[in-house]
Amino acid sequence: MIESMEAAGVVSEMGSNGSREVIAPPPPRD
């Protein structure tokens, strides 16, 4: 799942400390 989000540009690649930066906001839950 994380890999697909990374491919879609939602999260960045895993950093050296293993954390990821969320680039896009989560979709609204309407």
N, C-alpha and C positions, 0 to 999 in steps of 0.2 A: 504493500500500500504506500509506504513512504517513497519507494522507488518511482511509482507512478506520479506521485505528487511532485517529486523532483523533476521528472520528465516534463510535467506540465508547467514547471516554473513556479510552483507554489512555495516550495522550500528550496533553500540553497543546498549545495553539496555538503556532506558531513565535514565539519571542521576538524582540526587536529585534536581537539578535546572531546570529539564525539558528539558535539551539539550541532543542531541545525538552526538556521535562521529562517523564520517564516517571512516570506516576501509578500505574498498576497493575503489579504484578510480572508477569514473563512466566509463561505457563502451565507447569506441571511437565511434565517429559519422562519419563513412565513407560513 
